[in-house]
Amino acid sequence: MSAERIAVFCVGNRLMLDDGVGPAVFDELAAYELPENVEVLDVGCMSLAMVGYVERCDYLVTVDAIDGTGEPAGTVFEFAPEDMARHTGAMASLHDLKLVDLFDAAELMGYTARGRCFGMQVANRTPEMVTIGLTPAVFDNLPLLVDTVLADLVRNGVEVRHRQTGELVEPGWHHQLA
């Protein structure tokens, strides 16, 4: 079991359709038991106030909606924070503060942490009105994004169990929507 301090940031606005993919992952992760050294947070839109988590954590995971990849909606991506564009366009987060920016600010303050980003290409990031929910392509692929986050935690030595069944999450595990 990993003794590292780990935080999972689920980023997004659940009132703005596919922008709510991070909070949807947060909701789905509630089906799993995680050790005390792992904290899962619905952070809304990240801010520099999150620097404190970089100070306290060894490893940070960010789950966010992304756009501009040229891939179909619902496609899941995994990348390092430094691979996230610092501007809009390909592989751009939908939020002004990206994980790489957070790490840069933390580094200036003397804090370091490793991290990984997981994102899903959205279909509609700007609904005309407040819309709770996900478009069909994003919703249908939500289990794949949850599986990807769980696999990363397991790969980093975290013991994860399904709350209802007690089953250990191992390679080949597939999340079922709650």
Phi, psi and chi 1 to 4 in degrees:
 res  aa     phi    psi   chi1   chi2   chi3   chi4
   1 MET       -  139.6 -175.6 -177.1  -57.9      -
   2 SER   -72.9  136.4  173.4      -      -      -
   3 ALA   -99.8   -2.4      -      -      -      -
   4 GLU   -63.9  149.3  -72.5 -171.8  -49.0      -
   5 ARG   -85.8  122.9  -64.3  162.7  -61.2  172.0
   6 ILE  -126.0  137.7  -61.4  170.8      -      -
   7 ALA  -125.6  140.0      -      -      -      -
   8 VAL  -112.7  113.7  178.8      -      -      -
   9 PHE   -94.2  114.8  -67.3  163.2      -      -
  10 CYS   -98.6  106.4  -62.7      -      -      -
  11 VAL  -100.4  138.0 -178.4      -      -      -
  12 GLY   146.7  173.2      -      -      -      -
  13 ASN  -116.3  108.3 -177.8  -14.2      -      -
  14 ARG   -67.9   -6.3   52.7  177.9   84.2 -123.4
  15 LEU   -91.9   -0.1  -59.1  175.8      -      -
  16 MET  -122.2   49.7  -64.6  -61.3  -69.9      -
  17 LEU    55.2 -121.6 -156.9   59.9      -      -
  18 ASP   -65.1  -17.7  -73.6  -12.7      -      -
  19 ASP   -61.0  -17.7 -171.4   40.8      -      -
  20 GLY   -86.0   14.5      -      -      -      -
  21 VAL   -64.5  -37.9   74.9      -      -      -
  22 GLY   -61.3  -51.5      -      -      -      -
  23 PRO   -60.5  -32.4  -28.2   36.8      -      -
  24 ALA   -65.0  -38.7      -      -      -      -
  25 VAL   -65.1  -42.1  169.0      -      -      -
  26 PHE   -54.0  -47.7  172.1   83.6      -      -
  27 ASP   -60.8  -42.0  -66.0  -16.4      -      -
  28 GLU   -70.2  -32.9  -65.8  -60.6  -44.8      -
  29 LEU   -68.1  -15.3  -70.4  175.9      -      -
  30 ALA   -64.3  -15.8      -      -      -      -
  31 ALA   -76.6   -2.2      -      -      -      -
  32 TYR  -120.6  144.3  -62.0   91.9      -      -
  33 GLU   -89.0  127.1  -68.7  178.6   17.9      -
  34 LEU  -121.4  149.5  -61.2  168.3      -      -
  35 PRO   -67.2  165.7   17.0  -22.9      -      -
  36 GLU   -61.7  -22.8  -71.1 -176.8   15.0      -
  37 ASN   -80.9    0.2   63.7  -52.1      -      -
  38 VAL  -117.6  124.8  178.7      -      -      -
  39 GLU  -120.0  129.6 -170.8  170.9    4.6      -
  40 VAL  -107.5  125.9  179.4      -      -      -
  41 LEU  -126.7  134.0  -57.0  154.1      -      -
  42 ASP   -89.3   99.2 -178.9  -10.3      -      -
  43 VAL   -93.8    2.2  -60.1      -      -      -
  44 GLY    62.8 -127.6      -      -      -      -
  45 CYS   -98.5  121.9  -63.9      -      -      -
  46 MET   -57.7  149.1  -81.4 -162.1  -53.8      -
  47 SER  -137.7  172.7   72.0      -      -      -
  48 LEU   -66.8  -12.0  -75.9  177.2      -      -
  49 ALA   -62.8  -17.8      -      -      -      -
  50 MET   -75.9   -6.7  -54.8  -57.0  -65.3      -
  51 VAL   -55.3  -33.6  168.7      -      -      -
  52 GLY   -58.6  -31.4      -      -      -      -
  53 TYR   -70.4  -35.3  -80.0   94.9      -      -
  54 VAL   -63.5  -38.8  178.6      -      -      -
  55 GLU   -62.0  -39.4  174.8 -172.1   14.4      -
  56 ARG   -91.3  -13.3  -64.9 -168.3  -52.5  -93.2
  57 CYS  -111.8  152.5  -69.2      -      -      -
  58 ASP   -93.9  -28.2  -58.5  -59.9      -      -
  59 TYR  -144.2  131.4 -172.5   73.4      -      -
  60 LEU  -122.9  136.1  -63.3  169.9      -      -
  61 VAL  -116.1  135.1  174.0      -      -      -
  62 THR  -119.8  133.7  -60.6      -      -      -
  63 VAL  -118.9  124.5 -177.4      -      -      -
  64 ASP  -151.4  160.3 -161.2   -3.5      -      -
  65 ALA   -79.2  141.4      -      -      -      -
  66 ILE  -131.6  161.4   57.4  175.0      -      -
  67 ASP  -145.2  163.0 -160.2    8.5      -      -
  68 GLY    84.5   17.9      -      -      -      -
  69 THR   -85.7  -20.4   66.7      -      -      -
  70 GLY    83.2   -1.1      -      -      -      -
  71 GLU   -96.6  162.4  -64.2  -62.4  -36.8      -
  72 PRO   -65.0  152.2  -14.1   23.1      -      -
  73 ALA   -56.5  138.7      -      -      -      -
  74 GLY    96.0   -6.9      -      -      -      -
  75 THR   -70.6  132.9  -57.7      -      -      -
  76 VAL   -98.3  138.4  173.1      -      -      -
  77 PHE  -124.5  146.8  -66.6   88.2      -      -
  78 GLU  -128.6  132.5  175.4 -179.8   -3.6      -
  79 PHE  -158.7  163.2   42.9   92.3      -      -
  80 ALA   -79.4  152.8      -      -      -      -
  81 PRO   -54.1  -38.4  -24.2   32.3      -      -
  82 GLU   -71.1  -15.2   59.3  -88.1   11.7      -
  83 ASP   -84.0   -9.9  -67.0  -22.8      -      -
  84 MET   -76.7  127.0 -177.2   69.7  135.3      -
  85 ALA   -57.6  144.6      -      -      -      -
  86 ARG   -88.7    9.2  -67.3 -179.7 -173.5  -90.6
  87 HIS  -145.3  175.1   51.0   78.3      -      -
  88 THR   -72.3  157.9   58.5      -      -      -
  89 GLY   126.5 -150.3      -      -      -      -
  90 ALA   -57.3  132.9      -      -      -      -
  91 MET    59.1   30.4  -59.3  -61.3  -76.7      -
  92 ALA   -88.7  135.3      -      -      -      -
  93 SER   -66.7  156.4  167.3      -      -      -
  94 LEU   -84.1    2.5  -59.8 -177.4      -      -
  95 HIS  -116.6  151.8  -57.4   98.4      -      -
  96 ASP   -63.9  -39.2  -68.6  -26.9      -      -
  97 LEU   -97.4  120.9 -179.6   72.2      -      -
  98 LYS  -101.2  162.8  -68.9  135.3 -172.8   95.3
  99 LEU   -57.7  -39.2 -173.0   58.7      -      -
 100 VAL   -62.7  -37.2   67.7      -      -      -
 101 ASP   -66.1  -40.1  -60.7  -33.8      -      -
 102 LEU   -62.5  -44.4 -179.3   63.2      -      -
 103 PHE   -64.0  -40.1  -81.3   17.9      -      -
 104 ASP   -60.7  -45.5  -73.1  -10.2      -      -
 105 ALA   -64.0  -41.6      -      -      -      -
 106 ALA   -65.1  -40.2      -      -      -      -
 107 GLU   -62.7  -38.6 -172.3  175.0    2.0      -
 108 LEU   -61.6  -27.0  -72.1  171.7      -      -
 109 MET   -92.4    1.7  -62.6  173.8   68.7      -
 110 GLY    92.3   12.0      -      -      -      -
 111 TYR  -104.7  144.8  -49.2  133.0      -      -
 112 THR  -134.6  147.8   59.1      -      -      -
 113 ALA  -156.8  153.3      -      -      -      -
 114 ARG   -89.3  164.5  -61.9  178.6  -14.5  -82.7
 115 GLY  -162.3  168.2      -      -      -      -
 116 ARG  -144.8  143.5 -152.3   73.9 -169.1  138.8
 117 CYS  -114.4  140.0  -60.3      -      -      -
 118 PHE  -128.3  130.9  -60.9   97.6      -      -
 119 GLY  -138.7  162.7      -      -      -      -
 120 MET  -129.4  131.6 -177.9  178.3  -74.0      -
 121 GLN   -62.7  129.6  173.5   62.0   50.6      -
 122 VAL   -93.8  161.6  -62.2      -      -      -
 123 ALA   -98.3  -39.7      -      -      -      -
 124 ASN  -143.8  107.8 -176.0  -20.7      -      -
 125 ARG  -100.2   -6.0   64.9 -173.8 -172.7  115.9
 126 THR  -135.6   72.8   55.3      -      -      -
 127 PRO   -64.5  154.0   23.2  -30.8      -      -
 128 GLU   -68.6  -23.6  -69.2 -177.6   19.8      -
 129 MET  -140.4  165.0   62.2 -179.5   67.6      -
 130 VAL   -54.0  124.8  171.4      -      -      -
 131 THR  -139.4  113.4  -52.2      -      -      -
 132 ILE   -88.9  132.4  -62.6  173.0      -      -
 133 GLY   126.6  179.0      -      -      -      -
 134 LEU  -123.8  152.6  -57.4  171.3      -      -
 135 THR   -66.0  158.2   58.8      -      -      -
 136 PRO   -54.9  -44.0  -29.0   36.8      -      -
 137 ALA   -63.5  -39.5      -      -      -      -
 138 VAL   -71.9  -45.9  171.6      -      -      -
 139 PHE   -58.7  -45.6  178.9   80.7      -      -
 140 ASP   -62.2  -29.1  -69.6  -12.9      -      -
 141 ASN   -99.0    3.2  -73.5  -57.2      -      -
 142 LEU   -56.1  -42.2 -171.1   60.2      -      -
 143 PRO   -58.1  -35.4  -27.3   37.1      -      -
 144 LEU   -64.2  -41.0  177.3   58.3      -      -
 145 LEU   -66.1  -41.8 -176.7   54.9      -      -
 146 VAL   -62.1  -45.4  173.6      -      -      -
 147 ASP   -56.5  -40.8  -76.2  -12.6      -      -
 148 THR   -64.6  -42.5  -55.7      -      -      -
 149 VAL   -65.6  -46.2  172.5      -      -      -
 150 LEU   -60.8  -42.5  -69.3  171.2      -      -
 151 ALA   -61.6  -38.6      -      -      -      -
 152 ASP   -65.8  -42.2 -173.2   66.5      -      -
 153 LEU   -62.0  -46.6  -68.0  172.5      -      -
 154 VAL   -61.8  -42.6  169.4      -      -      -
 155 ARG   -60.1  -27.1 -173.9  172.1   49.5 -121.7
 156 ASN   -95.3   18.2  -80.5  -76.1      -      -
 157 GLY    85.7   12.4      -      -      -      -
 158 VAL   -86.1  131.1  175.6      -      -      -
 159 GLU   -86.2  119.9 -175.7  176.3  -77.0      -
 160 VAL  -120.4  132.1 -179.6      -      -      -
 161 ARG  -126.7  145.7  -69.1 -167.2  177.6  -85.9
 162 HIS   -74.6  126.4 -169.2  -90.0      -      -
 163 ARG   -58.0  -45.0  -74.5 -171.7 -167.6  -77.9
 164 GLN   -73.0  -41.4 -168.9  172.6   25.6      -
 165 THR  -100.8  -19.1   65.8      -      -      -
 166 GLY    77.8    0.5      -      -      -      -
 167 GLU   -64.2  140.5  -78.3 -178.8   85.7      -
 168 LEU   -79.2  132.0 -171.0   62.0      -      -
 169 VAL   -78.6  120.6  173.4      -      -      -
 170 GLU  -134.7  173.5  -62.4  179.1  -57.8      -
 171 PRO   -50.7  136.9  -29.0   37.3      -      -
 172 GLY    93.0   -4.0      -      -      -      -
 173 TRP   -66.1  142.1  176.1  -92.4      -      -
 174 HIS  -129.8  124.0  -66.4  -68.1      -      -
 175 HIS   -73.5  139.2  174.9   73.3      -      -
 176 GLN  -110.1  133.9  -57.9  -64.6  -43.7      -
 177 LEU   -59.3  139.9  -69.0  176.1      -      -
 178 ALA   -70.8      -      -      -      -      -
